[in-house]
Structures are given as structure tokens and as C-alpha cells.
Amino acid sequence: MKNKNAELYNPCLKEQNLTYKCYDRNNYDREKCFFEIENYKACKKFWGEVSSFRRRQGIKPLLPPVEEREKIREEYLTKKNKQN
């Protein structure tokens, strides 16, 4: 049975599942799953930075609610694209 609250605690659940599926398809060959692994790492890094920022600001919970995450991610990408 899947944990119904998994996404609440793991904002990279989709990326994690894509990585596992790639592993299954490719007999756990990491080289063939390079892009899925890198995408998962980038996701973990991003949400780790968000959590650290929220911790420093005294914002709880450290991870924003699931329904706010897409907006936060889009704002970050927009801001990053304007800097480049």
C-alpha cells in the first residue's frame, strides 16, 4: 500500500519514482538513468534550499504545503531566468 502522505514529506516523489522506474527498465544501470538521477538530485537540492531558507526565517513547516509548491518552483525559475 502506498503512503498517502508521501508527497507531503517528499516534494521530489515524482522525480524519485521516475528514477526507480528507469532503474527497473534498465537493470539498475546508472549510466542509462543519468538524466533521471540528475533531475532527482536537482529537485532535492532545490527543496533543501527552500527548507533551509524557511528555517532561517523561522517559517514552519519547513516544506510549504503541497498546493503551494508549484507556485514557489515557478517563481524561482522566473527569478533565475531574469538573472541570466
PyMOL Python script that loads the backbone (N, CA, C, O; Angstrom):
from pymol import cmd

cmd.read_pdbstr("""\
ATOM      1  N   MET A   1       0.837  -1.186   0.000  1.00  0.00           N
ATOM      2  CA  MET A   1       0.000   0.000   0.000  1.00  0.00           C
ATOM      3  C   MET A   1       0.882   1.250   0.000  1.00  0.00           C
ATOM      4  O   MET A   1       1.840   1.335   0.768  1.00  0.00           O
ATOM      5  N   LYS A   2       0.568   2.189  -0.835  1.00  0.00           N
ATOM      6  CA  LYS A   2       1.333   3.428  -0.915  1.00  0.00           C
ATOM      7  C   LYS A   2       0.969   4.356   0.226  1.00  0.00           C
ATOM      8  O   LYS A   2      -0.176   4.394   0.677  1.00  0.00           O
ATOM      9  N   ASN A   3       1.954   5.100   0.681  1.00  0.00           N
ATOM     10  CA  ASN A   3       1.730   6.089   1.724  1.00  0.00           C
ATOM     11  C   ASN A   3       1.019   7.289   1.108  1.00  0.00           C
ATOM     12  O   ASN A   3       1.560   7.943   0.217  1.00  0.00           O
ATOM     13  N   LYS A   4      -0.181   7.575   1.575  1.00  0.00           N
ATOM     14  CA  LYS A   4      -0.968   8.675   1.014  1.00  0.00           C
ATOM     15  C   LYS A   4      -0.342  10.029   1.315  1.00  0.00           C
ATOM     16  O   LYS A   4      -0.595  10.999   0.600  1.00  0.00           O
ATOM     17  N   ASN A   5       0.468  10.107   2.358  1.00  0.00           N
ATOM     18  CA  ASN A   5       1.092  11.367   2.735  1.00  0.00           C
ATOM     19  C   ASN A   5       2.523  11.486   2.220  1.00  0.00           C
ATOM     20  O   ASN A   5       3.235  12.411   2.610  1.00  0.00           O
ATOM     21  N   ALA A   6       2.953  10.588   1.369  1.00  0.00           N
ATOM     22  CA  ALA A   6       4.342  10.585   0.906  1.00  0.00           C
ATOM     23  C   ALA A   6       4.714  11.913   0.249  1.00  0.00           C
ATOM     24  O   ALA A   6       5.804  12.434   0.488  1.00  0.00           O
ATOM     25  N   GLU A   7       3.831  12.461  -0.567  1.00  0.00           N
ATOM     26  CA  GLU A   7       4.124  13.721  -1.257  1.00  0.00           C
ATOM     27  C   GLU A   7       4.234  14.886  -0.272  1.00  0.00           C
ATOM     28  O   GLU A   7       4.945  15.858  -0.527  1.00  0.00           O
ATOM     29  N   LEU A   8       3.538  14.782   0.831  1.00  0.00           N
ATOM     30  CA  LEU A   8       3.590  15.824   1.857  1.00  0.00           C
ATOM     31  C   LEU A   8       5.005  15.965   2.415  1.00  0.00           C
ATOM     32  O   LEU A   8       5.461  17.075   2.691  1.00  0.00           O
ATOM     33  N   TYR A   9       5.691  14.846   2.577  1.00  0.00           N
ATOM     34  CA  TYR A   9       7.029  14.839   3.171  1.00  0.00           C
ATOM     35  C   TYR A   9       8.151  14.739   2.150  1.00  0.00           C
ATOM     36  O   TYR A   9       9.314  14.963   2.486  1.00  0.00           O
ATOM     37  N   ASN A  10       7.820  14.407   0.911  1.00  0.00           N
ATOM     38  CA  ASN A  10       8.831  14.260  -0.134  1.00  0.00           C
ATOM     39  C   ASN A  10       8.395  15.041  -1.370  1.00  0.00           C
ATOM     40  O   ASN A  10       7.645  14.525  -2.198  1.00  0.00           O
ATOM     41  N   PRO A  11       8.863  16.286  -1.497  1.00  0.00           N
ATOM     42  CA  PRO A  11       8.446  17.090  -2.654  1.00  0.00           C
ATOM     43  C   PRO A  11       9.010  16.571  -3.976  1.00  0.00           C
ATOM     44  O   PRO A  11       8.605  17.027  -5.045  1.00  0.00           O
ATOM     45  N   CYS A  12       9.929  15.634  -3.907  1.00  0.00           N
ATOM     46  CA  CYS A  12      10.544  15.068  -5.117  1.00  0.00           C
ATOM     47  C   CYS A  12      10.057  13.643  -5.375  1.00  0.00           C
ATOM     48  O   CYS A  12      10.758  12.848  -6.001  1.00  0.00           O
ATOM     49  N   LEU A  13       8.878  13.329  -4.901  1.00  0.00           N
ATOM     50  CA  LEU A  13       8.348  11.978  -5.058  1.00  0.00           C
ATOM     51  C   LEU A  13       8.231  11.582  -6.529  1.00  0.00           C
ATOM     52  O   LEU A  13       8.570  10.458  -6.899  1.00  0.00           O
ATOM     53  N   LYS A  14       7.758  12.493  -7.358  1.00  0.00           N
ATOM     54  CA  LYS A  14       7.613  12.203  -8.799  1.00  0.00           C
ATOM     55  C   LYS A  14       8.974  11.883  -9.422  1.00  0.00           C
ATOM     56  O   LYS A  14       9.111  10.910 -10.164  1.00  0.00           O
ATOM     57  N   GLU A  15       9.974  12.706  -9.115  1.00  0.00           N
ATOM     58  CA  GLU A  15      11.313  12.504  -9.661  1.00  0.00           C
ATOM     59  C   GLU A  15      11.932  11.208  -9.128  1.00  0.00           C
ATOM     60  O   GLU A  15      12.632  10.500  -9.853  1.00  0.00           O
ATOM     61  N   GLN A  16      11.667  10.912  -7.869  1.00  0.00           N
ATOM     62  CA  GLN A  16      12.165   9.682  -7.270  1.00  0.00           C
ATOM     63  C   GLN A  16      11.557   8.468  -7.974  1.00  0.00           C
ATOM     64  O   GLN A  16      12.266   7.519  -8.311  1.00  0.00           O
ATOM     65  N   ASN A  17      10.251   8.505  -8.190  1.00  0.00           N
ATOM     66  CA  ASN A  17       9.580   7.393  -8.859  1.00  0.00           C
ATOM     67  C   ASN A  17      10.063   7.221 -10.290  1.00  0.00           C
ATOM     68  O   ASN A  17      10.223   6.093 -10.756  1.00  0.00           O
ATOM     69  N   LEU A  18      10.299   8.331 -11.001  1.00  0.00           N
ATOM     70  CA  LEU A  18      10.829   8.235 -12.363  1.00  0.00           C
ATOM     71  C   LEU A  18      12.215   7.581 -12.376  1.00  0.00           C
ATOM     72  O   LEU A  18      12.537   6.804 -13.276  1.00  0.00           O
ATOM     73  N   THR A  19      13.021   7.903 -11.376  1.00  0.00           N
ATOM     74  CA  THR A  19      14.352   7.303 -11.270  1.00  0.00           C
ATOM     75  C   THR A  19      14.235   5.805 -11.020  1.00  0.00           C
ATOM     76  O   THR A  19      14.926   5.017 -11.666  1.00  0.00           O
ATOM     77  N   TYR A  20      13.374   5.403 -10.096  1.00  0.00           N
ATOM     78  CA  TYR A  20      13.188   3.976  -9.807  1.00  0.00           C
ATOM     79  C   TYR A  20      12.673   3.220 -11.029  1.00  0.00           C
ATOM     80  O   TYR A  20      13.111   2.104 -11.306  1.00  0.00           O
ATOM     81  N   LYS A  21      11.739   3.835 -11.758  1.00  0.00           N
ATOM     82  CA  LYS A  21      11.223   3.181 -12.967  1.00  0.00           C
ATOM     83  C   LYS A  21      12.325   3.006 -14.004  1.00  0.00           C
ATOM     84  O   LYS A  21      12.400   1.975 -14.672  1.00  0.00           O
ATOM     85  N   CYS A  22      13.182   4.021 -14.135  1.00  0.00           N
ATOM     86  CA  CYS A  22      14.302   3.922 -15.067  1.00  0.00           C
ATOM     87  C   CYS A  22      15.238   2.792 -14.657  1.00  0.00           C
ATOM     88  O   CYS A  22      15.685   2.010 -15.495  1.00  0.00           O
ATOM     89  N   TYR A  23      15.527   2.715 -13.371  1.00  0.00           N
ATOM     90  CA  TYR A  23      16.371   1.621 -12.868  1.00  0.00           C
ATOM     91  C   TYR A  23      15.766   0.274 -13.225  1.00  0.00           C
ATOM     92  O   TYR A  23      16.464  -0.620 -13.703  1.00  0.00           O
ATOM     93  N   ASP A  24      14.484   0.131 -12.996  1.00  0.00           N
ATOM     94  CA  ASP A  24      13.808  -1.136 -13.291  1.00  0.00           C
ATOM     95  C   ASP A  24      13.884  -1.485 -14.775  1.00  0.00           C
ATOM     96  O   ASP A  24      14.124  -2.637 -15.138  1.00  0.00           O
ATOM     97  N   ARG A  25      13.677  -0.480 -15.630  1.00  0.00           N
ATOM     98  CA  ARG A  25      13.713  -0.707 -17.087  1.00  0.00           C
ATOM     99  C   ARG A  25      15.106  -1.063 -17.583  1.00  0.00           C
ATOM    100  O   ARG A  25      15.255  -1.803 -18.555  1.00  0.00           O
ATOM    101  N   ASN A  26      16.125  -0.536 -16.913  1.00  0.00           N
ATOM    102  CA  ASN A  26      17.496  -0.658 -17.411  1.00  0.00           C
ATOM    103  C   ASN A  26      18.402  -1.504 -16.518  1.00  0.00           C
ATOM    104  O   ASN A  26      19.621  -1.334 -16.520  1.00  0.00           O
ATOM    105  N   ASN A  27      17.800  -2.412 -15.760  1.00  0.00           N
ATOM    106  CA  ASN A  27      18.557  -3.351 -14.940  1.00  0.00           C
ATOM    107  C   ASN A  27      19.545  -2.639 -14.006  1.00  0.00           C
ATOM    108  O   ASN A  27      20.675  -3.089 -13.819  1.00  0.00           O
ATOM    109  N   TYR A  28      19.103  -1.536 -13.435  1.00  0.00           N
ATOM    110  CA  TYR A  28      19.857  -0.735 -12.460  1.00  0.00           C
ATOM    111  C   TYR A  28      21.185  -0.217 -12.997  1.00  0.00           C
ATOM    112  O   TYR A  28      22.160  -0.090 -12.256  1.00  0.00           O
ATOM    113  N   ASP A  29      21.213   0.079 -14.288  1.00  0.00           N
ATOM    114  CA  ASP A  29      22.390   0.675 -14.922  1.00  0.00           C
ATOM    115  C   ASP A  29      22.301   2.190 -14.744  1.00  0.00           C
ATOM    116  O   ASP A  29      21.492   2.855 -15.390  1.00  0.00           O
ATOM    117  N   ARG A  30      23.146   2.725 -13.857  1.00  0.00           N
ATOM    118  CA  ARG A  30      23.099   4.154 -13.531  1.00  0.00           C
ATOM    119  C   ARG A  30      23.386   5.034 -14.750  1.00  0.00           C
ATOM    120  O   ARG A  30      22.817   6.118 -14.873  1.00  0.00           O
ATOM    121  N   GLU A  31      24.239   4.591 -15.629  1.00  0.00           N
ATOM    122  CA  GLU A  31      24.576   5.402 -16.802  1.00  0.00           C
ATOM    123  C   GLU A  31      23.352   5.628 -17.689  1.00  0.00           C
ATOM    124  O   GLU A  31      23.187   6.709 -18.255  1.00  0.00           O
ATOM    125  N   LYS A  32      22.516   4.640 -17.810  1.00  0.00           N
ATOM    126  CA  LYS A  32      21.323   4.772 -18.642  1.00  0.00           C
ATOM    127  C   LYS A  32      20.259   5.647 -17.992  1.00  0.00           C
ATOM    128  O   LYS A  32      19.330   6.105 -18.657  1.00  0.00           O
ATOM    129  N   CYS A  33      20.397   5.874 -16.703  1.00  0.00           N
ATOM    130  CA  CYS A  33      19.420   6.682 -15.965  1.00  0.00           C
ATOM    131  C   CYS A  33      20.015   8.014 -15.526  1.00  0.00           C
ATOM    132  O   CYS A  33      19.525   8.637 -14.584  1.00  0.00           O
ATOM    133  N   PHE A  34      21.056   8.446 -16.199  1.00  0.00           N
ATOM    134  CA  PHE A  34      21.782   9.653 -15.807  1.00  0.00           C
ATOM    135  C   PHE A  34      20.856  10.863 -15.670  1.00  0.00           C
ATOM    136  O   PHE A  34      20.919  11.568 -14.663  1.00  0.00           O
ATOM    137  N   PHE A  35      20.005  11.114 -16.657  1.00  0.00           N
ATOM    138  CA  PHE A  35      19.155  12.306 -16.640  1.00  0.00           C
ATOM    139  C   PHE A  35      18.117  12.244 -15.515  1.00  0.00           C
ATOM    140  O   PHE A  35      17.839  13.253 -14.868  1.00  0.00           O
ATOM    141  N   GLU A  36      17.550  11.064 -15.285  1.00  0.00           N
ATOM    142  CA  GLU A  36      16.579  10.919 -14.198  1.00  0.00           C
ATOM    143  C   GLU A  36      17.249  11.154 -12.844  1.00  0.00           C
ATOM    144  O   GLU A  36      16.677  11.800 -11.967  1.00  0.00           O
ATOM    145  N   ILE A  37      18.454  10.628 -12.681  1.00  0.00           N
ATOM    146  CA  ILE A  37      19.197  10.795 -11.435  1.00  0.00           C
ATOM    147  C   ILE A  37      19.537  12.267 -11.217  1.00  0.00           C
ATOM    148  O   ILE A  37      19.360  12.788 -10.116  1.00  0.00           O
ATOM    149  N   GLU A  38      20.018  12.932 -12.249  1.00  0.00           N
ATOM    150  CA  GLU A  38      20.387  14.349 -12.130  1.00  0.00           C
ATOM    151  C   GLU A  38      19.162  15.216 -11.836  1.00  0.00           C
ATOM    152  O   GLU A  38      19.240  16.162 -11.053  1.00  0.00           O
ATOM    153  N   ASN A  39      18.046  14.893 -12.459  1.00  0.00           N
ATOM    154  CA  ASN A  39      16.817  15.629 -12.204  1.00  0.00           C
ATOM    155  C   ASN A  39      16.387  15.452 -10.746  1.00  0.00           C
ATOM    156  O   ASN A  39      15.979  16.417 -10.099  1.00  0.00           O
ATOM    157  N   TYR A  40      16.476  14.245 -10.237  1.00  0.00           N
ATOM    158  CA  TYR A  40      16.131  13.967  -8.844  1.00  0.00           C
ATOM    159  C   TYR A  40      17.067  14.724  -7.896  1.00  0.00           C
ATOM    160  O   TYR A  40      16.617  15.304  -6.908  1.00  0.00           O
ATOM    161  N   LYS A  41      18.360  14.718  -8.196  1.00  0.00           N
ATOM    162  CA  LYS A  41      19.333  15.446  -7.370  1.00  0.00           C
ATOM    163  C   LYS A  41      19.031  16.951  -7.368  1.00  0.00           C
ATOM    164  O   LYS A  41      19.096  17.602  -6.325  1.00  0.00           O
ATOM    165  N   ALA A  42      18.703  17.493  -8.541  1.00  0.00           N
ATOM    166  CA  ALA A  42      18.389  18.927  -8.631  1.00  0.00           C
ATOM    167  C   ALA A  42      17.141  19.250  -7.814  1.00  0.00           C
ATOM    168  O   ALA A  42      17.083  20.284  -7.149  1.00  0.00           O
ATOM    169  N   CYS A  43      16.162  18.385  -7.860  1.00  0.00           N
ATOM    170  CA  CYS A  43      14.937  18.585  -7.092  1.00  0.00           C
ATOM    171  C   CYS A  43      15.246  18.578  -5.600  1.00  0.00           C
ATOM    172  O   CYS A  43      14.792  19.461  -4.872  1.00  0.00           O
ATOM    173  N   LYS A  44      16.009  17.598  -5.138  1.00  0.00           N
ATOM    174  CA  LYS A  44      16.363  17.513  -3.720  1.00  0.00           C
ATOM    175  C   LYS A  44      17.152  18.747  -3.285  1.00  0.00           C
ATOM    176  O   LYS A  44      16.941  19.270  -2.191  1.00  0.00           O
ATOM    177  N   LYS A  45      18.056  19.206  -4.141  1.00  0.00           N
ATOM    178  CA  LYS A  45      18.847  20.390  -3.809  1.00  0.00           C
ATOM    179  C   LYS A  45      17.941  21.613  -3.679  1.00  0.00           C
ATOM    180  O   LYS A  45      18.051  22.371  -2.715  1.00  0.00           O
ATOM    181  N   PHE A  46      17.045  21.802  -4.650  1.00  0.00           N
ATOM    182  CA  PHE A  46      16.139  22.947  -4.627  1.00  0.00           C
ATOM    183  C   PHE A  46      15.304  22.963  -3.359  1.00  0.00           C
ATOM    184  O   PHE A  46      15.261  23.978  -2.663  1.00  0.00           O
ATOM    185  N   TRP A  47      14.639  21.857  -3.045  1.00  0.00           N
ATOM    186  CA  TRP A  47      13.768  21.841  -1.872  1.00  0.00           C
ATOM    187  C   TRP A  47      14.567  21.879  -0.578  1.00  0.00           C
ATOM    188  O   TRP A  47      14.058  22.339   0.444  1.00  0.00           O
ATOM    189  N   GLY A  48      15.805  21.406  -0.602  1.00  0.00           N
ATOM    190  CA  GLY A  48      16.681  21.559   0.559  1.00  0.00           C
ATOM    191  C   GLY A  48      16.993  23.025   0.806  1.00  0.00           C
ATOM    192  O   GLY A  48      17.019  23.474   1.952  1.00  0.00           O
ATOM    193  N   GLU A  49      17.231  23.777  -0.273  1.00  0.00           N
ATOM    194  CA  GLU A  49      17.482  25.213  -0.156  1.00  0.00           C
ATOM    195  C   GLU A  49      16.233  25.955   0.341  1.00  0.00           C
ATOM    196  O   GLU A  49      16.337  26.875   1.153  1.00  0.00           O
ATOM    197  N   VAL A  50      15.068  25.556  -0.144  1.00  0.00           N
ATOM    198  CA  VAL A  50      13.821  26.166   0.312  1.00  0.00           C
ATOM    199  C   VAL A  50      13.644  25.905   1.809  1.00  0.00           C
ATOM    200  O   VAL A  50      13.293  26.813   2.563  1.00  0.00           O
ATOM    201  N   SER A  51      13.886  24.673   2.232  1.00  0.00           N
ATOM    202  CA  SER A  51      13.749  24.331   3.650  1.00  0.00           C
ATOM    203  C   SER A  51      14.726  25.116   4.508  1.00  0.00           C
ATOM    204  O   SER A  51      14.364  25.603   5.578  1.00  0.00           O
ATOM    205  N   SER A  52      15.969  25.241   4.041  1.00  0.00           N
ATOM    206  CA  SER A  52      16.978  25.999   4.787  1.00  0.00           C
ATOM    207  C   SER A  52      16.574  27.463   4.916  1.00  0.00           C
ATOM    208  O   SER A  52      16.704  28.057   5.986  1.00  0.00           O
ATOM    209  N   PHE A  53      16.085  28.039   3.824  1.00  0.00           N
ATOM    210  CA  PHE A  53      15.628  29.427   3.848  1.00  0.00           C
ATOM    211  C   PHE A  53      14.488  29.602   4.850  1.00  0.00           C
ATOM    212  O   PHE A  53      14.495  30.533   5.655  1.00  0.00           O
ATOM    213  N   ARG A  54      13.518  28.706   4.793  1.00  0.00           N
ATOM    214  CA  ARG A  54      12.372  28.798   5.697  1.00  0.00           C
ATOM    215  C   ARG A  54      12.811  28.619   7.153  1.00  0.00           C
ATOM    216  O   ARG A  54      12.272  29.271   8.048  1.00  0.00           O
ATOM    217  N   ARG A  55      13.791  27.735   7.390  1.00  0.00           N
ATOM    218  CA  ARG A  55      14.307  27.544   8.748  1.00  0.00           C
ATOM    219  C   ARG A  55      14.943  28.829   9.261  1.00  0.00           C
ATOM    220  O   ARG A  55      14.692  29.242  10.394  1.00  0.00           O
ATOM    221  N   ARG A  56      15.775  29.467   8.419  1.00  0.00           N
ATOM    222  CA  ARG A  56      16.437  30.722   8.808  1.00  0.00           C
ATOM    223  C   ARG A  56      15.429  31.834   9.080  1.00  0.00           C
ATOM    224  O   ARG A  56      15.654  32.686   9.940  1.00  0.00           O
ATOM    225  N   GLN A  57      14.326  31.824   8.349  1.00  0.00           N
ATOM    226  CA  GLN A  57      13.293  32.855   8.504  1.00  0.00           C
ATOM    227  C   GLN A  57      12.303  32.522   9.623  1.00  0.00           C
ATOM    228  O   GLN A  57      11.435  33.329   9.954  1.00  0.00           O
ATOM    229  N   GLY A  58      12.442  31.335  10.195  1.00  0.00           N
ATOM    230  CA  GLY A  58      11.526  30.914  11.253  1.00  0.00           C
ATOM    231  C   GLY A  58      10.156  30.506  10.741  1.00  0.00           C
ATOM    232  O   GLY A  58       9.178  30.531  11.488  1.00  0.00           O
ATOM    233  N   ILE A  59      10.078  30.127   9.463  1.00  0.00           N
ATOM    234  CA  ILE A  59       8.807  29.726   8.847  1.00  0.00           C
ATOM    235  C   ILE A  59       8.615  28.230   9.048  1.00  0.00           C
ATOM    236  O   ILE A  59       9.499  27.429   8.746  1.00  0.00           O
ATOM    237  N   LYS A  60       7.452  27.870   9.560  1.00  0.00           N
ATOM    238  CA  LYS A  60       7.119  26.454   9.725  1.00  0.00           C
ATOM    239  C   LYS A  60       5.796  26.193   9.049  1.00  0.00           C
ATOM    240  O   LYS A  60       4.920  27.058   9.069  1.00  0.00           O
ATOM    241  N   PRO A  61       5.623  25.055   8.464  1.00  0.00           N
ATOM    242  CA  PRO A  61       6.569  23.953   8.337  1.00  0.00           C
ATOM    243  C   PRO A  61       7.691  24.303   7.363  1.00  0.00           C
ATOM    244  O   PRO A  61       7.580  25.236   6.567  1.00  0.00           O
ATOM    245  N   LEU A  62       8.773  23.531   7.446  1.00  0.00           N
ATOM    246  CA  LEU A  62       9.934  23.818   6.600  1.00  0.00           C
ATOM    247  C   LEU A  62       9.635  23.607   5.125  1.00  0.00           C
ATOM    248  O   LEU A  62      10.175  24.309   4.270  1.00  0.00           O
ATOM    249  N   LEU A  63       8.785  22.651   4.827  1.00  0.00           N
ATOM    250  CA  LEU A  63       8.333  22.466   3.444  1.00  0.00           C
ATOM    251  C   LEU A  63       6.960  23.105   3.305  1.00  0.00           C
ATOM    252  O   LEU A  63       6.083  22.880   4.139  1.00  0.00           O
ATOM    253  N   PRO A  64       6.766  23.899   2.259  1.00  0.00           N
ATOM    254  CA  PRO A  64       5.454  24.520   2.060  1.00  0.00           C
ATOM    255  C   PRO A  64       4.403  23.455   1.756  1.00  0.00           C
ATOM    256  O   PRO A  64       4.742  22.345   1.348  1.00  0.00           O
ATOM    257  N   PRO A  65       3.135  23.790   1.954  1.00  0.00           N
ATOM    258  CA  PRO A  65       2.063  22.843   1.621  1.00  0.00           C
ATOM    259  C   PRO A  65       2.140  22.433   0.150  1.00  0.00           C
ATOM    260  O   PRO A  65       2.587  23.197  -0.706  1.00  0.00           O
ATOM    261  N   VAL A  66       1.699  21.228  -0.114  1.00  0.00           N
ATOM    262  CA  VAL A  66       1.770  20.662  -1.468  1.00  0.00           C
ATOM    263  C   VAL A  66       1.165  21.599  -2.504  1.00  0.00           C
ATOM    264  O   VAL A  66       1.717  21.760  -3.593  1.00  0.00           O
ATOM    265  N   GLU A  67       0.036  22.218  -2.173  1.00  0.00           N
ATOM    266  CA  GLU A  67      -0.654  23.070  -3.147  1.00  0.00           C
ATOM    267  C   GLU A  67       0.106  24.365  -3.454  1.00  0.00           C
ATOM    268  O   GLU A  67      -0.204  25.026  -4.445  1.00  0.00           O
ATOM    269  N   GLU A  68       1.082  24.742  -2.643  1.00  0.00           N
ATOM    270  CA  GLU A  68       1.875  25.952  -2.885  1.00  0.00           C
ATOM    271  C   GLU A  68       3.204  25.673  -3.591  1.00  0.00           C
ATOM    272  O   GLU A  68       3.857  26.608  -4.053  1.00  0.00           O
ATOM    273  N   ARG A  69       3.605  24.435  -3.680  1.00  0.00           N
ATOM    274  CA  ARG A  69       4.940  24.095  -4.174  1.00  0.00           C
ATOM    275  C   ARG A  69       5.169  24.460  -5.631  1.00  0.00           C
ATOM    276  O   ARG A  69       6.242  24.947  -5.986  1.00  0.00           O
ATOM    277  N   GLU A  70       4.189  24.233  -6.465  1.00  0.00           N
ATOM    278  CA  GLU A  70       4.345  24.545  -7.890  1.00  0.00           C
ATOM    279  C   GLU A  70       4.555  26.041  -8.084  1.00  0.00           C
ATOM    280  O   GLU A  70       5.393  26.454  -8.885  1.00  0.00           O
ATOM    281  N   LYS A  71       3.801  26.850  -7.357  1.00  0.00           N
ATOM    282  CA  LYS A  71       3.941  28.305  -7.453  1.00  0.00           C
ATOM    283  C   LYS A  71       5.338  28.739  -7.007  1.00  0.00           C
ATOM    284  O   LYS A  71       5.950  29.595  -7.646  1.00  0.00           O
ATOM    285  N   ILE A  72       5.841  28.169  -5.936  1.00  0.00           N
ATOM    286  CA  ILE A  72       7.177  28.506  -5.432  1.00  0.00           C
ATOM    287  C   ILE A  72       8.240  28.119  -6.456  1.00  0.00           C
ATOM    288  O   ILE A  72       9.179  28.875  -6.708  1.00  0.00           O
ATOM    289  N   ARG A  73       8.082  26.947  -7.035  1.00  0.00           N
ATOM    290  CA  ARG A  73       9.044  26.486  -8.044  1.00  0.00           C
ATOM    291  C   ARG A  73       9.026  27.396  -9.269  1.00  0.00           C
ATOM    292  O   ARG A  73      10.084  27.740  -9.796  1.00  0.00           O
ATOM    293  N   GLU A  74       7.845  27.788  -9.724  1.00  0.00           N
ATOM    294  CA  GLU A  74       7.730  28.676 -10.879  1.00  0.00           C
ATOM    295  C   GLU A  74       8.340  30.046 -10.596  1.00  0.00           C
ATOM    296  O   GLU A  74       9.022  30.609 -11.453  1.00  0.00           O
ATOM    297  N   GLU A  75       8.101  30.584  -9.406  1.00  0.00           N
ATOM    298  CA  GLU A  75       8.681  31.877  -9.029  1.00  0.00           C
ATOM    299  C   GLU A  75      10.212  31.801  -9.024  1.00  0.00           C
ATOM    300  O   GLU A  75      10.885  32.729  -9.474  1.00  0.00           O
ATOM    301  N   TYR A  76      10.743  30.718  -8.525  1.00  0.00           N
ATOM    302  CA  TYR A  76      12.192  30.524  -8.504  1.00  0.00           C
ATOM    303  C   TYR A  76      12.744  30.484  -9.922  1.00  0.00           C
ATOM    304  O   TYR A  76      13.747  31.133 -10.218  1.00  0.00           O
ATOM    305  N   LEU A  77      12.093  29.723 -10.798  1.00  0.00           N
ATOM    306  CA  LEU A  77      12.571  29.606 -12.177  1.00  0.00           C
ATOM    307  C   LEU A  77      12.480  30.945 -12.902  1.00  0.00           C
ATOM    308  O   LEU A  77      13.377  31.295 -13.669  1.00  0.00           O
ATOM    309  N   THR A  78      11.408  31.695 -12.667  1.00  0.00           N
ATOM    310  CA  THR A  78      11.249  33.009 -13.287  1.00  0.00           C
ATOM    311  C   THR A  78      12.355  33.950 -12.817  1.00  0.00           C
ATOM    312  O   THR A  78      12.967  34.652 -13.622  1.00  0.00           O
ATOM    313  N   LYS A  79      12.601  33.959 -11.532  1.00  0.00           N
ATOM    314  CA  LYS A  79      13.636  34.805 -10.957  1.00  0.00           C
ATOM    315  C   LYS A  79      15.025  34.416 -11.488  1.00  0.00           C
ATOM    316  O   LYS A  79      15.847  35.278 -11.799  1.00  0.00           O
ATOM    317  N   LYS A  80      15.264  33.130 -11.582  1.00  0.00           N
ATOM    318  CA  LYS A  80      16.566  32.644 -12.069  1.00  0.00           C
ATOM    319  C   LYS A  80      16.766  33.010 -13.538  1.00  0.00           C
ATOM    320  O   LYS A  80      17.869  33.382 -13.937  1.00  0.00           O
ATOM    321  N   ASN A  81      15.713  32.909 -14.339  1.00  0.00           N
ATOM    322  CA  ASN A  81      15.811  33.256 -15.762  1.00  0.00           C
ATOM    323  C   ASN A  81      16.050  34.745 -15.962  1.00  0.00           C
ATOM    324  O   ASN A  81      16.736  35.136 -16.906  1.00  0.00           O
ATOM    325  N   LYS A  82      15.497  35.581 -15.093  1.00  0.00           N
ATOM    326  CA  LYS A  82      15.712  37.030 -15.196  1.00  0.00           C
ATOM    327  C   LYS A  82      17.153  37.403 -14.845  1.00  0.00           C
ATOM    328  O   LYS A  82      17.679  38.388 -15.364  1.00  0.00           O
ATOM    329  N   GLN A  83      17.792  36.633 -13.974  1.00  0.00           N
ATOM    330  CA  GLN A  83      19.159  36.886 -13.577  1.00  0.00           C
ATOM    331  C   GLN A  83      20.150  36.541 -14.698  1.00  0.00           C
ATOM    332  O   GLN A  83      21.232  37.124 -14.779  1.00  0.00           O
ATOM    333  N   ASN A  84      19.778  35.609 -15.542  1.00  0.00           N
ATOM    334  CA  ASN A  84      20.682  35.164 -16.619  1.00  0.00           C
ATOM    335  C   ASN A  84      20.597  36.046 -17.794  1.00  0.00           C
ATOM    336  O   ASN A  84      21.287  35.818 -18.788  1.00  0.00           O
TER     337      ASN A  84
END
""", "prot")
cmd.dss("prot")
cmd.show_as("cartoon", "prot")
cmd.util.cbc("prot")
cmd.orient("prot")
